[in-house]
Amino acid sequence: MCNSAHMHVLRATALVCFLLMLSVSMIYPVVKHYVMDVYGASVAQAGMFVAVNLLAYAIFAPIWGALSDRAGRRRGFILVGLAGNSAMLLLQANAPSLEWLIAFRLVEGIFTVMVYSTAMALVLDVCRRERYGRGLGLVGMGIAGGMAFGTPAGGAFGELSPVMPFYAASLIIFLTLLFSWRFLEEVPVEGSTSARRSIRRVLGRKELLVPYSFSFIDRFTAGFFVSVFPIMLGTRWGMSPGEIGAYMSAFMLPFALLQYFGGVLADRLGRVKPLAAGSAVYAACIGSIGMLSPPAILLPLGVAGVMASVMLPASAALSGDLAPRGSKGAAIGGFNLSGSLGFALGPAVAGAVAQAYGFSATFLLAGASVLVFLGIALLLLRAWGISPDS
């Protein structure tokens, strides 16, 4: 897959990302019971508690990437990010006021993206270019798998006490820090002479707009799925929380578990073909969700999850292919920035459209948005002379 001497680094990195995202995802089930009930937050303030985390992801992903390019090393950023994340979760469990709780949440997001964005750049350091898809697919499987299993784990801890997920997450990340200190070796990389130069190089590589646009629209439509979809299931079909979770897992499980195999396709077929075919099928599936009833919804959900597992490693690998020399961290940071912006914007757009036009129109818009972005991306690829076999 990658340089044989560095395979253990890749596996350790994937495990670190899994444990990190498992931990931070444990917080979501207790937002109502902890942030609102304990601290008296309004719905808007509870939304801010979630949103500042995503805002930190978007702002700091390219910054940490560029700084790690400048340093020519990634391990130290991962260790500092884990330590800071564990500390911020512990502080959130003991925040003296709502304002401090939200502030700690913001800083936690800064440390979270420091870990996973730097980890993705580390994959590009240890894998050969023709194996970027496999490496990023393995780490992506860790990230998505952690998110998929973190929510039910947080719900289970939350049954004991609303604050318990914060303590559990802090402890898990602290143990992950100890694991990383012992088993995650440093891999010297070709660095940049300055962080600013690294970012300027990325900004000057216009071709990166293609994978960045895919990252944005994928996460944008994911925002529709995590926000409006469970509301639709509960209001239109009267499903219980357990039933809603089961239906959401029809998408999340294939998305999480099949990313490595999606990376294999990206390495064998090139980046563009899996992206184009996957996006077309994904658009059709996501667009049909609002027009179907249970249990028929399960089929497009499952297929959309499979297609998403194909698209993400391919677009991330394309970012690595197009990254300027010495600027891999900044390039992957830009990829994560685009995705975070899409994920932050998606729920807001989905909620507004659902309120005004209903659920069917909402998911038709999601599918159409993917097709529009796909068409624009293919035109740009042709204009810039990037082959579909690239």
C-alpha positions in Angstrom: 0.0 0.0 0.0 2.6 2.5 1.2 6.3 2.4 2.0 6.7 -0.9 3.9 8.7 0.7 6.6 5.8 3.1 7.3 2.8 0.8 7.2 2.7 0.7 11.0 2.6 4.5 11.0 -0.4 4.4 8.7 -2.3 1.9 10.8 -1.6 3.8 14.0 -2.8 7.0 12.3 -6.0 5.4 11.3 -6.6 4.1 14.8 -5.8 7.5 16.3 -8.4 9.1 14.0 -11.0 6.5 14.9 -10.6 7.1 18.6 -10.5 10.8 18.3 -13.7 11.0 16.3 -15.4 8.4 18.4 -14.7 10.6 21.4 -15.8 14.0 20.0 -18.9 12.5 18.5 -20.0 11.2 21.9 -21.0 14.8 22.8 -23.9 15.2 20.3 -26.5 13.0 22.0 -26.3 15.1 25.2 -26.4 18.6 23.7 -30.0 19.0 24.9 -29.6 17.4 28.3 -26.3 19.0 29.1 -26.0 22.3 27.3 -29.7 23.3 27.5 -30.9 21.6 30.7 -27.8 22.1 32.9 -26.6 25.5 31.6 -30.0 26.9 30.6 -29.1 27.4 26.9 -31.7 28.4 24.4 -32.0 26.4 21.1 -30.0 29.1 19.4 -27.2 28.9 22.0 -27.2 25.1 21.8 -26.8 25.5 18.0 -23.9 27.9 18.6 -22.3 25.2 20.8 -22.3 22.9 17.8 -21.5 25.5 15.2 -18.4 27.0 16.8 -16.8 23.6 16.6 -17.3 23.4 12.9 -16.2 27.0 12.5 -12.9 26.1 14.2 -12.5 23.2 11.8 -12.9 25.5 8.8 -10.6 28.2 10.0 -7.7 26.2 11.4 -7.5 23.2 9.0 -5.3 25.1 6.5 -3.4 26.9 9.2 -2.3 23.7 11.0 -1.5 22.1 7.6 0.7 25.0 6.6 2.5 25.1 9.9 3.2 21.4 9.8 4.6 21.9 6.2 6.9 24.6 7.6 8.0 22.3 10.5 8.5 19.3 8.1 7.0 17.1 10.8 3.5 16.0 11.7 3.8 13.8 14.9 4.2 16.8 17.3 1.0 18.4 15.9 -1.0 15.2 16.5 0.3 14.9 20.1 -0.4 18.5 21.0 -3.8 18.3 19.4 -4.7 15.2 21.4 -3.5 16.7 24.6 -5.4 19.9 24.0 -8.6 18.1 23.0 -8.5 15.9 26.1 -8.1 19.0 28.3 -10.9 21.0 26.6 -13.3 18.1 27.0 -12.5 17.9 30.7 -12.9 21.7 31.0 -16.3 21.4 29.3 -17.4 18.9 32.0 -16.6 21.6 34.6 -17.3 24.8 32.8 -18.4 27.6 35.2 -20.9 29.2 32.8 -22.5 28.8 29.4 -20.1 31.3 27.9 -17.1 29.4 29.1 -18.6 26.1 27.9 -18.9 27.5 24.3 -15.4 29.0 24.5 -14.0 25.6 25.5 -16.0 24.0 22.7 -14.4 26.4 20.2 -10.9 25.6 21.4 -11.6 21.9 21.3 -12.5 22.2 17.6 -9.1 23.9 17.0 -7.3 21.0 18.6 -9.6 18.3 16.9 -8.8 19.6 13.4 -5.1 19.9 14.3 -5.1 16.1 14.7 -7.2 14.7 11.8 -6.1 17.2 9.2 -2.4 16.7 10.0 -3.0 12.9 10.1 -4.4 13.1 6.5 -1.3 15.0 5.4 0.8 12.3 7.1 -0.8 9.8 4.8 0.5 11.7 1.8 4.0 11.6 3.4 4.2 7.9 3.9 2.2 6.6 0.8 3.3 6.6 -2.8 1.2 8.8 -5.0 -0.3 5.8 -6.8 -1.5 4.6 -3.3 -2.9 7.8 -1.9 -6.4 6.5 -2.4 -5.8 3.4 -0.2 -4.0 5.3 2.5 -6.6 8.1 2.7 -9.4 5.5 2.5 -8.0 3.7 5.5 -7.7 6.9 7.6 -11.1 8.1 6.3 -12.6 4.8 7.4 -11.2 5.6 10.9 -12.7 9.1 10.9 -16.1 8.1 9.6 -16.2 4.9 11.7 -15.5 6.9 14.8 -18.3 9.3 14.0 -20.7 6.4 13.3 -20.0 4.6 16.6 -19.4 7.6 18.7 -23.0 8.8 18.8 -24.5 5.6 20.2 -21.6 5.4 22.7 -22.3 8.9 23.8 -26.0 8.1 24.2 -25.2 5.1 26.4 -22.9 7.2 28.6 -25.5 10.0 28.6 -28.0 7.6 30.2 -25.8 7.5 33.2 -25.3 11.3 33.4 -25.4 14.1 30.9 -21.8 15.0 31.8 -20.5 11.5 31.6 -19.7 11.6 27.8 -17.4 14.5 28.4 -15.4 12.6 31.0 -15.4 9.4 28.9 -14.3 11.3 25.8 -11.5 13.1 27.7 -10.2 9.8 29.1 -10.3 8.0 25.7 -8.4 10.8 24.0 -5.8 10.9 26.8 -5.2 7.2 26.4 -5.0 7.8 22.7 -2.3 10.4 23.4 -0.3 7.8 25.4 -0.7 5.3 22.6 0.5 7.9 20.0 3.5 8.9 22.1 4.6 5.3 22.2 3.7 3.9 18.8 3.3 6.8 16.3 6.8 7.4 14.9 8.0 10.7 13.4 8.3 10.7 9.6 10.5 13.5 8.4 8.9 15.2 5.3 9.9 17.7 2.7 8.8 21.0 4.3 8.2 24.5 3.1 10.3 27.5 3.9 7.4 29.2 5.5 3.7 28.6 6.4 2.7 31.6 4.3 4.5 30.3 1.3 2.8 27.0 1.7 -0.6 28.6 1.7 0.3 30.8 -1.3 1.4 27.8 -3.3 -2.0 26.1 -2.6 -3.9 29.3 -3.5 -1.9 29.5 -6.7 -2.9 25.9 -7.8 -6.2 26.6 -9.4 -6.7 22.9 -10.2 -7.3 22.2 -6.5 -10.7 23.9 -6.9 -11.9 20.6 -8.3 -11.4 18.3 -5.3 -12.3 21.2 -3.0 -15.6 21.6 -4.7 -16.3 17.9 -4.3 -15.4 18.1 -0.7 -17.8 21.1 -0.2 -20.8 19.5 -2.0 -20.4 16.1 -0.3 -20.4 17.6 3.1 -23.1 20.1 2.2 -25.5 17.3 1.3 -24.4 15.4 4.4 -25.6 18.4 6.3 -29.1 17.8 4.8 -28.9 14.2 5.9 -28.0 14.8 9.6 -30.4 17.7 10.1 -33.6 17.4 8.0 -33.6 13.6 7.4 -34.2 12.6 11.1 -36.9 15.3 11.4 -38.6 13.9 8.3 -38.6 10.4 9.7 -40.0 11.6 13.0 -42.7 14.0 11.7 -43.8 12.3 8.5 -43.5 8.7 9.5 -43.7 8.9 13.3 -40.5 7.0 13.9 -39.0 6.6 17.4 -35.4 7.7 18.1 -34.2 4.0 17.8 -35.9 3.6 14.4 -34.4 6.9 13.2 -30.9 5.8 14.3 -31.4 2.5 12.5 -32.3 4.3 9.2 -29.4 6.7 9.5 -27.0 3.8 10.0 -28.1 2.5 6.6 -26.1 5.3 5.2 -23.4 5.7 7.8 -22.2 2.1 8.0 -21.4 1.6 4.4 -19.9 5.0 4.2 -17.6 4.3 7.2 -16.7 0.7 6.5 -16.1 0.8 2.7 -13.8 3.8 2.3 -10.6 1.7 2.0 -12.2 -0.1 -0.9 -13.2 3.2 -2.4 -9.6 4.2 -2.2 -8.6 1.1 -4.0 -10.9 2.0 -6.9 -9.4 5.5 -6.9 -5.9 4.1 -7.2 -6.8 1.6 -9.9 -9.2 3.6 -12.1 -7.9 7.1 -11.5 -9.5 9.8 -9.4 -12.0 11.3 -11.8 -13.9 8.2 -13.0 -15.0 7.1 -9.5 -15.8 10.7 -8.6 -17.9 11.3 -11.6 -19.8 7.9 -11.5 -20.1 8.0 -7.7 -21.5 11.6 -7.8 -24.1 10.8 -10.4 -25.5 7.8 -8.6 -25.2 9.5 -5.2 -27.2 12.5 -6.6 -30.0 10.2 -7.9 -30.2 8.4 -4.5 -30.2 11.4 -2.3 -32.7 13.2 -4.5 -35.2 10.3 -4.3 -35.2 10.1 -0.5 -38.0 12.6 0.1 -40.3 10.9 -2.4 -40.1 7.4 -1.0 -41.6 5.8 2.1 -40.2 3.3 4.6 -38.8 0.7 4.1 -38.1 1.6 0.5 -36.0 4.5 1.7 -33.4 2.0 2.9 -32.2 1.1 -0.6 -31.2 4.6 -1.8 -29.7 5.3 1.6 -27.5 2.2 1.4 -26.4 2.9 -2.1 -25.7 6.6 -1.3 -23.5 5.4 1.6 -21.6 3.2 -0.7 -21.1 6.0 -3.3 -20.0 8.4 -0.6 -17.4 5.9 0.4 -16.1 5.9 -3.2 -16.2 9.7 -3.6 -14.4 10.8 -0.5 -11.1 8.9 -0.9 -11.0 9.8 -4.6 -11.4 13.6 -4.0 -8.9 13.6 -1.0 -6.4 11.7 -3.1 -6.9 14.1 -6.0 -6.0 16.9 -3.5 -2.8 15.0 -2.8 -2.0 14.5 -6.5 -2.4 18.3 -7.1 -0.7 19.5 -4.0 2.3 21.7 -4.7 5.7 20.4 -3.6 6.3 21.0 0.1 2.6 22.0 0.7 0.7 18.7 1.2 -0.4 19.8 4.7 -1.8 23.1 3.4 -3.5 21.3 0.4 -5.2 18.8 2.7 -6.1 21.7 5.1 -7.9 23.4 2.2 -9.7 20.2 1.4 -11.0 20.0 5.0 -11.8 23.7 5.1 -14.1 23.2 2.1 -15.8 20.3 3.6 -16.3 22.0 6.9 -17.9 25.0 5.2 -20.2 22.7 3.3 -21.2 20.8 6.5 -21.9 24.1 8.3 -24.0 25.5 5.5 -25.9 22.4 4.7 -28.2 22.2 7.7 -29.1 25.9 7.5 -30.1 25.6 3.8 -31.9 22.3 4.4 -33.9 23.7 7.3 -34.9 26.8 5.4 -36.0 24.8 2.2 -37.8 22.2 4.2 -39.7 24.9 6.1 -40.7 26.7 2.9 -41.2 23.9 0.4 -41.3 20.6 2.2 -39.1 17.5 2.5 -39.3 16.3 -1.1 -38.1 19.6 -2.5 -35.3 19.6 0.1 -33.8 16.4 -1.0 -34.4 17.1 -4.7 -32.3 20.3 -4.2 -29.6 18.2 -2.5 -29.4 15.8 -5.5 -29.5 18.7 -8.1 -26.7 20.5 -6.3 -24.4 17.5 -6.6 -25.2 17.3 -10.3 -24.5 21.0 -10.8 -21.1 20.8 -9.0 -20.3 17.6 -11.0 -21.0 19.3 -14.3 -18.9 22.4 -13.4 -16.0 20.1 -12.1 -16.0 18.1 -15.4 -15.9 21.3 -17.4 -13.0 22.6 -15.4 -11.1 19.3 -15.7 -11.4 19.5 -19.5 -10.4 23.2 -19.6 -7.3 22.5 -17.5 -6.4 19.4 -19.4 -6.7 16.9 -16.5 -7.4 13.5 -17.9 -10.2 11.3 -16.6 -7.6 8.6 -16.0 -5.6 11.0 -13.7 
